[in-house]
Amino acid sequence: MKKIKYITFWTLLILSIFSSFGKNENSKPAYYHNEGVMINGVKWATCNIDRPGTFAAKPEDAGMFYQWNRKIGWSTTEPTVNSNGSSVWSSSIPAGDTWEKANDPSPAGWRVPTLDEIKTLLNTDKVHNEPVIRNGVGGIKFTCKASGNSIFLPVAGYRGFSSGTISNVKTGCYWTSTPYGSYDAYSFYFGDGNASRLNGYRSGGRLLRCVAE
């Protein structure tokens, strides 16, 4: 009888420990699981940035729009509301020579990518890109030809620089940290099966997909 009790005690203890681990894992926020994926020499996050300092829960979630070099997120749906609860859109041009660390909404250990890092993703000799639909959400899939690693970026359009109105919801537009002149900055765009870089007014709202520091 004592032997049975002894075995039962240790069995329950082990089950309790494993159960505790499971609860802790499930209770952690979604961005905790984002370890990143290496594609053509750059480690990319697998989800967009949602509220400042957090990742979206799933790769197909758009997260939030951001103006260049600003840390305030804006809803990717109507009405216009930001991560601070305000609905007042600012059309002023953000200043700066790069996306400053203090204004970076990326989670710890991550940052907004540079133009050069975007170029590695758009290098069709080493990275294949194709439009796909994931769980009902349209987007583009980038796959490293050498490793087979891939990431999915959803479409959500963008917010216009003057009023914050959402446009072109079937396209994807993502910021880089690299400026273009005094009023614009580089971003990369995809739609209609094409992916390319372009520049736009810094006060426009675009999505963010960060890279590891």
N, C-alpha and C positions, 0 to 999 in steps of 0.2 A: 504493500500500500504506500509506504514512504517513497519507494522508487518511482511509482506512478505520479505522486505529487511533485517529486523533484523534476521529472521530465516536463510535467505540465507547467510548472513555474517558469522554466527556462524557455519553453515554447511560447508562452504568453508574453514573456519579456522581449523575445526576438520579434514577434509579431507586432508588439507595441512600438518597437524602435523603427521597423520598416513603415508602419502606419504613420508615425510621426514624420519621417522623411517625406512621404507622399504628401501630407498636408502642407508641409513647408514649401515644397516644390509648386504645388497648385496655388498657393497663396501669393507667390511671387508675381510681380507685374509682367506683362507680356514682353517689355523691352529687355528684361533680365536674360531671356533666352536668345537674344540676338547676338550671336558670336561673329557674324560676318562671313562673307564668301570671297575668296581670292579669284579675281578675274584679270588676266593679263597684267599681273604684278601689283594690283591695287585691291585692298580689302574693302568690299562694299557691304553696307548694312543690307539686311534682307527686307526691311520695312521702311516706309517713309517716316518722317518726323511728324508727330501729332502735336500735342501741346508742348510748349518749351520744356526740354529736358526729358521727353519721353518718345518712344517709338509707337507707331500704330500697332494695333493688336495682330493684324494679319497683313501679308504682302499685298493683298488686293484692296486694302483700306487706303484711301488717299491721304489721310492725315490732315494737315492744315496748310493753307497758303501762307507765305511769308513775303514781306517786302525785303528788298536787298539790304543787308547790314542792319536789320532790325530783328528784335527777339520776340515780337508779338505775333502770335499765330491768328489767322483768320479762317473762319468756317469755309469749307468747300461746297456748302449748300446755302441756299437763302434761308433766313434773312442774313444780312451782313452783320456779323458779330465776331469779336475777337476773344482771345484767351483771357483777357482782363475783364470781359463782360461789357465792353463798350461797343457801340455800333457806329462811331464817328470815324470815317475813313480819312486818312491823311494823304493828300496828293503831293506833299512836299518831297523833294528829291533827297534821299539819304546820301550823306557825304562819306568820304573815306577812300583809301587806296586799296583796301581789301576788306573782307568780311572780318571785323574785329572779334577777338575771342570773347570779349564781354557781351557782344551782341549775338553770339552764336547759340541757337536754340538746340543744338545737337546734345544728346545725352553725354555723360562723362566718358572720355576716351574716344570720342568721335568729333568730326568737324565737317563743315560744308566743303565739297570738293573744289579743286582748282580747275581751270580750263584744261590744263595739261592732263589732268586725271580723267576728265571727260573724253579727251581725245583718245586715251587708251581704251575706253569703253566703245568708242565709235570706230575703232580701227578694224575694218572688216577683214583684214588679212589674218587677224588673230581672234576676233570676236564676231560671232554670228548673231544677228538680231532678226527677229520676226514678230509680227503682230500676232497676239494670241488672246484668248478669252479664258480667264481663270475664275471659276465659281461665279460665272455670269458677269464678270467685270472685264472690260477691254483694257488692253495695255500692250506692252512690248517686253519680249523676253530676250535677254542678252546671255549668250552662252560662250564660255571660253573654249576655243577649239582645242587647246592643249590639255586641259584638265576635265572638261565637261561640266564644270561648275556653272551655275546660272542664277540670275536674279530676274524678278518680274517687277516692272514699274507700271502702275495703273494710270489711266487717263483721268482727268478731272477738269481740263481746261485751265483757265487762269482768271485773275481779277484785274480789270483794267486799271491803269495808273491814275486816271482822273477821278473816277467815282467808285471804283471797287466792284463794278458790275462783272458778274461771271460770264465768260464767253468761251466758245469752242470747246464744249465739254467732252467731245470725242477725241480730243488731242491731249498730249502730255507736255508740260512745260516745266522744267526744273532749273533752279538757279545754280550757278557756280559762284565761287568767292572772288572771281577775277573781274575787275572793272573794265569798262570800255568807254574811254573818255570821262567826262565829268558828270554825265547824266544817265548813262547806260551801264549795263553790266552784261557779261556773257551768260547765256543759259543754253540748255539743249532741249530740242523739240522733237516730238515724233507724232506722226499722223499720216493717214493714207499709205501706211506701209513704209514710210521713210523716217530715218532718224538723222538729225543734223544739229549743228550748233548755230546759234544766232544771238543777237543782242537785243535788249529791250530796256525800257525805262525802269530805273531802280525802284520807283514807287509802285510798280505793278506787283500783284500777288502771284507767286509761283510756288510749286511744290518743292520739297527738299528730300533728297536721298543722300545721306552722308557717308563718309569714308573713315576708316580707322586712323587715329593720329599716329 
